[in-house]
Amino acid sequence: MRAAAGWSLLLLLPACIPYPAPCIAAEGRTWIGYGGPGGTHVYPDKAPTEFDQTTGEGVLWETPLKVKYDARALLILLYAYPNDVKSSQVPFVDTWAETEKARFIKALVHDRSAKIGDIVRQVLLDHPKDDYLGPACLRCLASRGYAAFLVAQLGTIDYAQIRPTYLHLQQIEAISTSQEELVQQQLLKILKTTRNDAYFMAALAGAARPDRDMVLELAKKILGGLSEDTDQARSLL
């Protein structure tokens, strides 16, 4: 997996990276591979201060660009591998931990790229029980036009249970950040049906214009259904 990640990274590098093919510089010196002549990263002669690519003035060497770069060339250029590097000598590229991935996804809440949204959605579908990565994905998708998908996620939660599960509570809190009308209407329905005080408070944050008197009556109903020795409903009170 790590080896594959390394090769994927190489394939995603910008097309502005020059291909390290042999190039003849001034006085017959060859600039090839990582670091140039001698691998010192320094050209031994006095460097020109002005360049003109049309006339060639000041241009000591140039490297032809290619649309696609092979892995060997990138290994030589970026990782200082020898020119006879083998395909098995891939660089070690560490993968992200799930917590790092979640923090990164959570930071994308202001991005509006549909392509990124689809990728984040797939990450969520691949990790449906992850109580850190999953809510981060939902928060990222909250206002990207995935209203129907978010409503479907809300539909997987049992709002009749008295004690909340951490995963479901985190999911409701993440979805409650949505500005989508369809999502806000669904959160309002949850307010009217749930018996769980934690779910109630999480849905209240994003419900569509709840009436104050209605909210008070619903809260009293939830409180009335709890036992006298309960340790719940503190947030509701």
Sine and cosine of phi, psi and omega as CSV:
sin_phi,cos_phi,sin_psi,cos_psi,sin_omega,cos_omega
0.00,0.00,-0.68,0.73,0.00,-1.00
-0.92,0.40,-0.62,0.78,0.03,-1.00
-0.89,0.45,-0.68,0.74,0.01,-1.00
-0.89,0.45,-0.63,0.78,0.02,-1.00
-0.89,0.46,-0.61,0.80,0.00,-1.00
-0.90,0.44,-0.71,0.70,0.01,-1.00
-0.92,0.40,-0.60,0.80,0.02,-1.00
-0.89,0.46,-0.64,0.77,0.02,-1.00
-0.88,0.48,-0.67,0.75,-0.01,-1.00
-0.90,0.44,-0.60,0.80,-0.04,-1.00
-0.95,0.30,-0.36,0.93,-0.03,-1.00
-1.00,-0.03,-0.03,1.00,-0.04,-1.00
-0.92,0.40,0.51,-0.86,-0.05,-1.00
-0.86,0.51,0.47,-0.88,-0.04,-1.00
-0.97,0.25,0.02,1.00,0.00,-1.00
-1.00,0.09,-0.09,1.00,-0.01,-1.00
-0.96,0.28,0.82,-0.58,-0.05,-1.00
-0.95,0.32,0.53,-0.85,0.04,-1.00
-0.99,0.15,0.82,-0.58,-0.13,-0.99
-0.98,0.17,0.83,0.56,0.06,-1.00
-0.99,0.17,0.36,-0.93,0.01,-1.00
-0.86,0.51,0.74,-0.68,0.02,-1.00
-0.75,-0.67,0.68,-0.73,-0.01,-1.00
-1.00,-0.04,0.88,-0.48,0.00,-1.00
-1.00,-0.08,-0.13,-0.99,0.00,-1.00
-0.86,0.50,0.53,-0.85,0.05,-1.00
0.86,0.50,0.45,0.89,0.12,-0.99
0.98,0.21,0.07,1.00,0.02,-1.00
-0.96,0.29,0.57,-0.82,-0.01,-1.00
-0.97,-0.22,0.78,-0.63,0.06,-1.00
-0.97,-0.24,0.95,-0.32,-0.07,-1.00
-0.61,-0.79,0.65,-0.76,0.12,-0.99
0.94,0.35,-0.30,-0.95,-0.11,-0.99
-0.96,0.27,0.80,-0.60,0.10,-0.99
1.00,0.02,-0.10,1.00,0.02,-1.00
0.96,0.26,-0.30,-0.95,-0.03,-1.00
-0.84,0.55,0.84,-0.55,0.01,-1.00
0.97,0.23,-0.03,1.00,0.00,-1.00
0.93,0.36,0.39,0.92,-0.08,-1.00
-1.00,-0.08,-0.13,0.99,-0.08,-1.00
0.92,0.40,0.19,0.98,-0.04,-1.00
-0.79,-0.62,0.78,-0.63,0.09,-1.00
-0.99,0.17,0.77,-0.64,-0.19,-0.98
-0.93,0.37,-0.37,0.93,-0.04,-1.00
-1.00,-0.08,0.12,-0.99,0.03,-1.00
-0.92,0.40,0.79,-0.61,-0.06,-1.00
-0.98,0.18,0.61,-0.79,0.04,-1.00
-0.94,0.34,0.45,-0.90,0.00,-1.00
-0.97,-0.25,-0.24,0.97,0.03,-1.00
-0.77,-0.64,0.58,-0.82,-0.05,-1.00
-0.74,-0.67,0.57,-0.82,0.11,-0.99
-0.61,-0.79,0.96,-0.27,-0.09,-1.00
-0.94,0.33,-0.41,0.91,-0.01,-1.00
-0.95,0.32,-0.75,0.67,-0.04,-1.00
-1.00,-0.01,-0.29,0.96,-0.04,-1.00
1.00,0.03,0.01,1.00,-0.02,-1.00
-0.90,0.43,0.79,-0.61,0.04,-1.00
0.98,0.18,-0.09,1.00,-0.01,-1.00
-1.00,0.04,0.94,-0.35,-0.02,-1.00
-0.99,0.10,-0.57,0.83,0.05,-1.00
-0.38,-0.92,0.32,-0.95,0.11,-0.99
-0.51,-0.86,0.48,-0.88,-0.06,-1.00
-0.91,-0.42,0.78,-0.62,0.01,-1.00
-0.91,0.41,0.68,-0.73,0.03,-1.00
-1.00,0.02,0.54,-0.84,0.06,-1.00
-0.83,-0.56,0.52,-0.86,-0.02,-1.00
-0.91,0.40,-0.68,0.73,0.03,-1.00
-0.87,-0.49,0.66,-0.75,0.00,-1.00
-0.94,-0.33,0.70,-0.71,0.04,-1.00
-0.98,0.18,0.35,-0.94,-0.08,-1.00
-0.88,0.47,-0.60,0.80,-0.01,-1.00
-0.85,0.52,-0.72,0.69,-0.04,-1.00
-0.89,0.46,-0.66,0.76,-0.02,-1.00
-0.95,0.33,-0.57,0.82,0.06,-1.00
-0.90,0.44,-0.63,0.78,0.02,-1.00
-0.93,0.37,-0.71,0.71,-0.11,-0.99
-0.96,0.29,-0.69,0.72,-0.14,-0.99
-1.00,-0.08,-0.50,0.87,-0.11,-0.99
-0.91,-0.40,0.11,0.99,0.05,-1.00
0.87,0.49,0.53,0.85,0.06,-1.00
-0.96,0.26,0.42,-0.91,0.03,-1.00
-0.92,0.38,0.31,-0.95,-0.06,-1.00
-0.91,0.42,-0.36,0.93,0.01,-1.00
-0.99,-0.14,0.47,0.88,-0.02,-1.00
-0.84,0.54,0.62,-0.79,0.00,-1.00
-0.99,-0.12,0.36,-0.93,-0.01,-1.00
-0.90,0.43,-0.39,0.92,0.00,-1.00
-0.98,0.20,-0.21,0.98,-0.07,-1.00
-1.00,-0.03,0.85,0.52,-0.01,-1.00
-0.98,0.20,0.54,-0.84,0.01,-1.00
-0.95,0.30,0.45,-0.90,0.05,-1.00
-0.98,0.20,0.85,-0.53,0.05,-1.00
-0.82,-0.57,0.92,-0.39,-0.05,-1.00
-0.95,0.30,0.53,-0.85,0.03,-1.00
-1.00,-0.07,0.34,-0.94,0.03,-1.00
-0.96,0.26,0.60,-0.80,0.19,-0.98
-0.96,0.30,0.37,-0.93,-0.02,-1.00
-0.88,0.48,-0.57,0.82,0.02,-1.00
-0.91,0.41,-0.64,0.77,0.05,-1.00
-0.91,0.42,-0.65,0.76,0.02,-1.00
-0.90,0.44,-0.64,0.77,0.00,-1.00
-0.90,0.43,-0.68,0.73,0.01,-1.00
-0.90,0.43,-0.60,0.80,0.02,-1.00
-0.92,0.40,-0.71,0.71,-0.01,-1.00
-0.90,0.44,-0.64,0.77,0.00,-1.00
-0.89,0.46,-0.48,0.87,-0.01,-1.00
-0.97,0.23,-0.10,1.00,-0.04,-1.00
-1.00,-0.06,0.27,0.96,-0.10,-0.99
-0.88,0.47,-0.44,0.90,-0.03,-1.00
-1.00,-0.08,-0.06,1.00,0.05,-1.00
-0.98,0.19,0.57,-0.82,-0.04,-1.00
-0.85,-0.53,0.32,0.95,-0.01,-1.00
-0.94,0.33,0.82,-0.57,0.03,-1.00
-0.91,0.42,-0.57,0.82,-0.01,-1.00
-0.91,0.42,-0.70,0.71,0.04,-1.00
-0.90,0.43,-0.64,0.77,0.03,-1.00
-0.86,0.52,-0.68,0.73,0.01,-1.00
-0.91,0.42,-0.61,0.79,0.02,-1.00
-0.92,0.40,-0.69,0.73,0.01,-1.00
-0.90,0.45,-0.64,0.77,0.04,-1.00
-0.86,0.50,-0.67,0.74,0.00,-1.00
-0.92,0.38,-0.60,0.80,0.07,-1.00
-0.86,0.51,-0.68,0.73,0.03,-1.00
-0.89,0.46,-0.70,0.72,0.00,-1.00
-0.91,0.42,-0.48,0.88,0.03,-1.00
-0.98,0.18,-0.31,0.95,-0.03,-1.00
-0.74,-0.67,0.86,0.51,-0.12,-0.99
-0.92,0.40,-0.37,0.93,-0.06,-1.00
-0.97,-0.26,0.08,1.00,-0.02,-1.00
-0.98,0.17,0.93,-0.38,-0.10,-0.99
-0.99,0.15,0.09,1.00,0.09,-1.00
-0.90,-0.43,-0.75,0.66,0.00,-1.00
-0.95,0.30,-0.66,0.75,-0.03,-1.00
-0.86,0.52,-0.81,0.58,0.04,-1.00
-0.87,0.49,-0.55,0.84,0.05,-1.00
-0.89,0.46,-0.65,0.76,0.04,-1.00
-0.91,0.42,-0.68,0.74,0.00,-1.00
-0.90,0.44,-0.63,0.78,0.03,-1.00
-0.91,0.41,-0.61,0.79,0.03,-1.00
-0.92,0.40,-0.59,0.81,-0.05,-1.00
-1.00,0.06,-0.08,1.00,-0.20,-0.98
-0.81,0.59,-0.67,0.74,-0.07,-1.00
-0.81,-0.59,0.62,0.79,-0.03,-1.00
-0.97,-0.26,0.09,1.00,-0.05,-1.00
1.00,-0.09,0.32,0.95,0.01,-1.00
-0.97,-0.26,0.59,0.81,-0.11,-0.99
-0.83,0.55,-0.73,0.68,-0.03,-1.00
-0.88,0.47,-0.63,0.78,0.02,-1.00
-0.91,0.40,-0.66,0.75,0.01,-1.00
-0.92,0.40,-0.65,0.76,0.04,-1.00
-0.89,0.46,-0.63,0.77,0.05,-1.00
-0.89,0.45,-0.61,0.79,0.04,-1.00
-0.91,0.41,-0.64,0.77,0.05,-1.00
-0.89,0.45,-0.51,0.86,-0.02,-1.00
-0.95,0.32,-0.17,0.99,0.01,-1.00
-1.00,0.03,-0.03,1.00,-0.10,-0.99
-0.99,-0.16,0.66,-0.75,0.05,-1.00
-1.00,0.00,0.96,-0.28,-0.07,-1.00
-1.00,0.05,-0.06,1.00,0.00,-1.00
-1.00,0.08,-0.34,0.94,-0.02,-1.00
-0.93,0.37,0.60,-0.80,-0.08,-1.00
-0.97,0.26,-0.71,0.70,-0.03,-1.00
-1.00,-0.08,0.76,-0.65,-0.03,-1.00
-0.98,0.21,0.40,-0.92,0.20,-0.98
-0.99,-0.16,0.54,-0.84,-0.07,-1.00
-0.88,0.48,-0.68,0.73,-0.03,-1.00
-0.87,0.49,-0.75,0.66,-0.05,-1.00
-0.92,0.40,-0.61,0.80,0.04,-1.00
-0.89,0.45,-0.69,0.73,0.03,-1.00
-0.90,0.43,-0.59,0.81,0.02,-1.00
-0.91,0.42,-0.71,0.71,0.00,-1.00
-0.90,0.43,-0.68,0.73,0.00,-1.00
-0.88,0.48,-0.64,0.77,0.00,-1.00
-0.93,0.38,-0.72,0.70,-0.03,-1.00
-0.93,0.38,-0.47,0.88,-0.02,-1.00
-0.92,0.39,-0.19,0.98,0.06,-1.00
-0.99,0.14,-0.07,1.00,-0.05,-1.00
-0.94,0.33,0.58,-0.82,0.10,-0.99
-0.98,-0.20,0.13,0.99,-0.02,-1.00
-0.97,0.24,0.75,-0.66,-0.05,-1.00
-0.87,0.49,-0.67,0.75,-0.02,-1.00
-0.88,0.48,-0.65,0.76,0.02,-1.00
-0.93,0.38,-0.69,0.73,-0.02,-1.00
-0.90,0.44,-0.59,0.80,0.06,-1.00
-0.92,0.40,-0.62,0.79,0.03,-1.00
-0.92,0.40,-0.62,0.78,0.05,-1.00
-0.90,0.43,-0.56,0.83,0.06,-1.00
-0.91,0.41,-0.63,0.78,0.06,-1.00
-0.90,0.44,-0.60,0.80,0.02,-1.00
-0.90,0.44,-0.64,0.77,0.05,-1.00
-0.83,0.56,-0.63,0.78,-0.09,-1.00
-0.99,0.17,-0.29,0.96,-0.11,-0.99
-0.90,-0.43,-0.40,0.91,-0.12,-0.99
-0.96,0.28,0.52,-0.86,0.11,-0.99
-0.96,-0.28,0.06,1.00,-0.10,-1.00
-0.98,-0.20,0.85,-0.53,-0.07,-1.00
-0.92,0.39,-0.58,0.81,-0.01,-1.00
-0.93,0.38,-0.69,0.73,0.05,-1.00
-0.90,0.44,-0.62,0.78,0.01,-1.00
-0.86,0.51,-0.75,0.66,-0.04,-1.00
-0.92,0.39,-0.60,0.80,0.01,-1.00
-0.92,0.39,-0.67,0.74,0.00,-1.00
-0.95,0.32,-0.52,0.85,-0.02,-1.00
-0.86,0.51,-0.55,0.84,-0.05,-1.00
-0.89,0.45,-0.44,0.90,-0.06,-1.00
-0.84,-0.55,0.07,1.00,-0.04,-1.00
-0.92,0.39,0.47,-0.88,-0.06,-1.00
-0.97,0.25,0.97,-0.25,0.13,-0.99
0.65,0.76,0.89,0.46,0.00,-1.00
-0.93,0.36,0.65,-0.76,0.05,-1.00
-0.95,0.30,0.71,-0.70,-0.08,-1.00
-0.88,0.48,-0.68,0.73,0.00,-1.00
-0.91,0.41,-0.62,0.78,0.02,-1.00
-0.90,0.43,-0.67,0.74,0.01,-1.00
-0.88,0.47,-0.66,0.75,0.00,-1.00
-0.89,0.46,-0.69,0.72,0.00,-1.00
-0.92,0.40,-0.64,0.77,0.02,-1.00
-0.91,0.41,-0.63,0.78,0.02,-1.00
-0.90,0.43,-0.66,0.75,0.03,-1.00
-0.89,0.46,-0.61,0.79,0.01,-1.00
-0.90,0.44,-0.67,0.75,0.02,-1.00
-0.91,0.40,-0.68,0.73,0.00,-1.00
-0.89,0.46,-0.61,0.79,-0.01,-1.00
-0.92,0.38,-0.36,0.93,-0.02,-1.00
-1.00,0.00,-0.02,1.00,0.00,-1.00
-1.00,-0.09,0.48,-0.88,0.04,-1.00
-0.96,0.29,0.34,-0.94,-0.07,-1.00
-0.92,0.40,-0.50,0.87,-0.04,-1.00
-1.00,-0.10,0.30,0.95,-0.03,-1.00
-0.94,0.34,0.50,-0.87,0.09,-1.00
-0.97,-0.23,0.23,0.97,0.00,-1.00
-1.00,-0.08,-0.01,-1.00,0.11,-0.99
0.94,0.33,0.21,0.98,0.03,-1.00
-0.89,0.46,-0.70,0.71,0.02,-1.00
-0.91,0.42,-0.56,0.83,0.00,-1.00
-0.92,0.39,-0.65,0.76,0.05,-1.00
-0.91,0.40,0.00,0.00,0.00,0.00
